[in-house]
Amino acid sequence: MNKKFKYTTYLAGAIEAISTNDMKGWRIEVTEKLTSPDLLIYDPVVQESFKVGKPSGEQVKYISGLKQGGHWDKFKDEMQKIWWGTITPQADLIDLFKQMQLNASINGNTAEEMVNWGDYEAVARANFIIVEHKKNIKTIGTIYEVMLAFLLRIPIYLILPDHPKTECNSSLLYGVIISGGEVFYTANECCKFIKEKYNLTEPSKAEEKKIEDKPKE
């Protein structure tokens, strides 16, 4: 039977028109610091390669080429893979998002199912999302994800690595507050808070527990 995780999170932040380090660096750090048998981490940079068949950086260039070449039907198909995964949205989208959230509540989340999710479903099934937002990096996809979390009352934990919250966009900051989230200035500070708030089991302790629970021969 596939393992069901106690918690799930989504790592939201810019992917398009940024450096590889800005795209991957903070996500790698957060994933390493929050690795726990309790937590399923959805990193869209990693998961995108399963959905589209190429790394995120290459996919960004490919989609840009489709736009430049005027291949709009193919552009739509590629974007749909990213946002919707294996789902073809037909119903009212708000109802669909609520159903995704309900499915997670009833059936749980597994790593095996995660490869089929689009980014929307990954957010809707999350218990909280982690967002990195740099002052001078423009991103629209991240705002989609923040808005969905806001609508579904999913806590938003915002990392502002290069500016104080007094300079943060007011609507973004309001969304974080209403969601029950928090603002941090480093990934380390954010991860420490999450580990304590959700009482995440350390990987080493999980292995020790397995040994303790193993039947004696």
Secondary structure, DSSP 4 states (H G I P E B T S, - for coil): -PPPBSEEEEEE---TTS-HHHHHHHHHHHHHHH--TTEEEE-HHHHHHHHHSS-HHHHHHHHHHHHHHT-HHHHHHHHHHHHHBT----S-HHHHHHHHHHHHHHH-B-HHHHTTB-HHHHHHT-SEEEEE--TT---SHHHHHHHHHHHTT--EEEE-SSS-GGGS-HHHHHHHHHHT-EEESSHHHHHHHHHHHTTPPPHHHHHHHHHHHSPP-
